[in-house]
Every structure is written in C-alpha cells, then in structure tokens.
Amino acid sequence: MQVKGFVKNMPDGTVYIEAEAGENILDDFVNWCRKGPDFARVERVKTEEMPVKDDKMFDISF
C-alpha cells in the first residue's frame, strides 16, 4: 500500500501502528484497519497525528 512505519502486537491484545504515506493512501490504510484482516475482530480504531519520522520501510513486530 506504499505505507511506511511499523505495526506491533501489544501484550494487552491491541495493535499499535505508526504509518506514513500520502493523505489519500493513509485514508485507505485507516479504512482497511477498521475492517482488519480475515478472522480479525476490530472493536475500534483511534488515530492521532504525529511528527513524520521518514521511515524507509514497513516493519511488522510480534
């Protein structure tokens, strides 16, 4: 999706994501997060603007 940043599964079962991309791409990404992958149960999505870090890739941590 041309998103850079990271996603991390937290010990309490939540998922923490920091994502960077153009505004339209981020809107699409957040909309995807509201649905989640198959078999996921998404109860809510909270967004917050943060300073850009200029990440070079997207990292998935477990």
Secondary structure as UniProt FT lines:
FT   STRAND          4..9
FT   TURN            11..12
FT   STRAND          15..20
FT   HELIX           23..35
FT   TURN            38..39
FT   STRAND          58..61
//
